[in-house]
Amino acid sequence: MVVVGTGSVGAAVADAIVLQGLCDELVLINHHPDKATGLAMDLMDGTEFIGRFVSVRRGDWSDCRDADVVIVTAGPKPKPGETRFQELGAAIDIVDPILAEIRDSGFDGILIMVSNPVDVLSWFAWKRTGLPRAQVIGSGAALDTARLKAIIGEITRLDPRMVSGYVIGEHGESQFVPWSTVSFIGKSFTQYLEDNRDRYEGVTLEGIEERTRERGMTIKRLRGGTSQGIAATVAGITRTILWNERRVLPVSTLIDGEYEYDEHDVFLSLPVALDASGVGDFVDLHLTDEELARFHASARVVREHCAMIADRL
Ligand SMILES: NC(=O)c1ccc[n+]([C@@H]2O[C@H](COP(=O)([O-])OP(=O)(O)OC[C@H]3O[C@@H](n4cnc5c(N)ncnc54)[C@H](O)[C@@H]3O)[C@@H](O)[C@H]2O)c1
C-alpha cells in the first residue's frame, strides 16, 4: 500500500493503517523525501508494541505499480476559515503531477483520494489516470457520516454506531442528510426524536445537520486542522477494500445514471458496496423529491468546479 503526502493527514492515515495492521508493507512518498523517511522510521519504532508487523519505508513512484491501494493526501495546508473549494487552485497544481506519476507507474489498483476539494479532485483523478470508475474513490462523505453519527452519539449518550444512515452529496457546504432514510435503534431517527422530545429539548434535525456540516471548520478553529477522524475513515475504507468486506459506505464515486439519482459525469457520495475490486453496487435510497433536489444542487456546485480545471485534461 502507498500513502502519498506525509503531512498531518498523511501521517495520521499511515499511523491508523499500521496500528490496525491493514497490510504487509506500507510505502510513504513525499516531495520532501526526508519527511517520508523520518515518518517511516518513527512508525517502525512502535513495532514492538503493536498487534501485527507492518514494514514501513520511504518509496518512490515505481512503488505504485504493484500497490493494491494508493492513497493521495498531498495538498496545500488548509487554512482555518477557508472553504474546501478555495483550496482548489493550489491543490490542483500539487495533485495533477502526482496523478500523472501514479498513472505512468502502471498502477492498476484502487486509488483513494483524500485531498480537498475531494469530489472535484476524485473526478479529475479518474480522468487523469484513465483507471476504471470502480477503482477511483474519494473519501467523500464517509467522514461526514461518521461525524453525523458521533454527534447523535453525543446527544443521546448511546453508541454512535447504532445510527444507520448517510450524509450524501458533496464533501462540503452542499452536503446533506436524507433524514427519510436515517434510522436509530430500530426506528426512524425522526420518530426517535419525537418519542423523546422532553429529553432532547432544542435538538432539531436541522441543528444536527448544521453541526455535522460545520464540524470540520469547528475542529480547524479549535486545533488548527483535522486529521484523526479522516485517518480512521480512510483506514476503514481501506480495510473494507483490502479485506473484501463488502461494507456499504458513502464514498465519492462516479455517478452515471444510477437509479433515481439521474446524474452523469460527476463524483459525489452515495452509499455503495466496497470490495476488493473497488466500488460495486449502489444503494437506491428512494429519496424524497426535496432530498433529490438537494442532491442535484450538490451535483451542480461540484460540476461547476470541475469545469474550472477541465482545461488541464
Ligand atoms: N477529505 C477529507 O475529509 C479531508 C480531511 C482533512 C484534510 N483533507 C485534505 O488533505 C490535504 C492535506 O491536508 P494536511 O492537513 O495534511 O496538510 P499538510 O500541509 O499537513 O500536508 C500536506 C502534504 O502535502 C505535501 N505537499 C505539499 N505540496 C506538495 C507538492 N507540491 N508536491 C507534493 N506534495 C506536496 C506536503 O509535503 C505534505 O506532506 C488537504 O488537501 C486537505 O484539505 C481532506
The ligand as an ORCA input file, in Angstrom:
! r2SCAN-3c Opt
* xyz 0 1
  N     -11.192     14.557      2.520
  C     -11.210     14.945      3.791
  O     -12.174     14.669      4.510
  C     -10.035     15.711      4.334
  C      -9.902     15.965      5.714
  C      -8.804     16.698      6.148
  C      -7.887     17.184      5.209
  N      -8.057     16.922      3.898
  C      -7.130     17.404      2.879
  O      -5.895     16.713      2.983
  C      -4.880     17.532      2.380
  C      -3.677     17.606      3.312
  O      -4.006     18.277      4.499
  P      -2.939     18.320      5.702
  O      -3.622     18.942      6.844
  O      -2.291     17.004      5.837
  O      -1.869     19.347      5.102
  P      -0.307     19.354      5.432
  O       0.219     20.673      4.963
  O      -0.052     18.943      6.833
  O       0.277     18.211      4.482
  C       0.248     18.362      3.090
  C       1.134     17.323      2.455
  O       1.177     17.603      1.039
  C       2.525     17.623      0.623
  N       2.729     18.571     -0.477
  C       2.559     19.919     -0.405
  N       2.944     20.470     -1.589
  C       3.316     19.455     -2.395
  C       3.810     19.372     -3.720
  N       3.991     20.464     -4.473
  N       4.086     18.148     -4.243
  C       3.926     17.040     -3.485
  N       3.474     17.052     -2.229
  C       3.174     18.241     -1.690
  C       3.306     18.074      1.829
  O       4.662     17.659      1.721
  C       2.582     17.339      2.954
  O       3.061     16.018      3.036
  C      -5.551     18.879      2.087
  O      -5.954     18.895      0.742
  C      -6.763     18.858      2.986
  O      -7.804     19.694      2.531
  C      -9.095     16.192      3.450
*
